[in-house]
Amino acid sequence: MEARINDFTTLFNMLWYRDFPVVLGSIEFAKRADWTTHIASTVRQVASISGLFSCFESGGRTDAELQFADRSVWAKLEWEWDEPRQDNVREITKLAGAAYACEFCVYIGYSQTKYLDDNLAKIVAEWAGVPKPLLVILVTFDLEGEWRYFDRLQTYRIDTIGAELVRDQPALPWCVPNSRWQSLGSLEG
């Protein structure tokens, strides 16, 4: 199971930049629906490369399930635009209740940089007592008015011990040092 979790982490983080829904210079920000679609597309690509099926809005109404060929469920996934610290966000609780039906769970969300510790603390508290690991992928951002300025894509593993940061990278492709995306961004500026 560990190797597959590591594979998911690596693939999701790498594929996050593919078909990115905004372009530096012409459209700086996308709408909430664009990010939801981008997450679903990235999840589908990870599943395809991994030899799994991606099934959306199934199995107890989670956002997605990743299934083996025999239709057994490897992972259940939820994603949410609102920050986990907010009372209306129930995705972690939903995943905790569904963890019995899979090997692993994934939560993909967003966190203001200044509230990252609060968001992680709430996730850890809501996952307490669940014997299966939870992969948490958070896009950190700074808020100016209604605009979110994305900063980092951080991946954490939550288990009975707590939260461990397992990967940290720029949330925006053109902020990846020495990448072709950064080179293209400097040409447009």
C-alpha positions, -999 to +999 in steps of 0.1 A: +000+000+000+028+024+008+043+023-027+009+031-042+004+060-018+038+073-028+030+069-064-003+088-060+015+116-042+042+119-069+019+117-098-007+141-085+019+167-077+036+163-111+003+163-131-010+193-112+009+215-137-005+198-168-034+216-184-032+243-158-064+263-159-047+297-159-020+313-179+005+338-167-001+372-184-036+367-198-058+352-171-044+354-136-073+337-118-098+310-125-132+305-111-140+279-084-155+256-111-122+257-131-103+244-101-128+217-093-125+205-129-087+207-128-086+186-096-110+160-112-088+159-144-057+155-124-072+126-104-084+109-136-049+112-151-033+097-119-058+068-120-052+061-156-014+061-153-018+038-122-040+013-139-070+022-118-105+033-126-117+068-115-153+069-106-168+103-097-198+109-074-201+073-065-198+050-035-216+070-008-214+102-028-177+109-023-163+132-050-143+102-064-132+067-059-102+050-074-110+014-081-091-017-091-102-038-120-122-061-097-141-029-086-127-030-050-120+005-038-084+016-032-091+052-023-119+076-017-114+113-024-130+146-015-121+181-025-134+214-013-129+251-022-136+264+014-110+260+040-112+230+064-113+252+095-147+265+084-177+249+101-195+242+068-167+220+055-176+183+063-154+165+038-129+151+064-158+137+085-173+122+053-140+105+044-135+093+080-170+076+078-161+061+044-126+049+053-139+014+062-147+008+025-113+015+011-076+012+018-068+049+018-084+084+017-074+117+000-085+152+008-077+180-016-083+216-004-072+251+001-057+270+030-049+306+036-012+306+044-019+324+078-044+297+087-024+266+076-018+254+112-055+259+121-066+240+090-042+211+097-052+209+134-088+206+124-081+179+099-060+159+124-087+163+150-114+151+126-093+121+115-084+110+151-093+074+157-094+064+120-069+035+115-062+043+079-040+070+065-053+102+050-034+121+023-040+158+025-031+181-005-035+217+003-030+247-020-019+276+002-029+311-008-030+347+003-063+365+001-067+400-012-104+409-013-120+380-031-089+370-050-068+340-040-031+343-048-018+307-048+015+300-032+024+264-024+010+229-031+017+210+001+011+173+007+007+159+041+001+124+055-022+122+084-023+091+106-025+081+143+007+100+150-004+133+134+005+153+103+037+149+084+047+171+054+057+147+026+060+171-003+061+209-009+062+226-043+051+259-059+013+259-066+019+278-099+039+261-127+057+293-137+071+295-101+090+262-105+126+272-106+145+264-139+114+249-155+101+255-190+070+271-174+092+296-156+111+304-189+078+309-207+066+332-179+097+354-181+092+357-219+057+370-214+066+396-187 
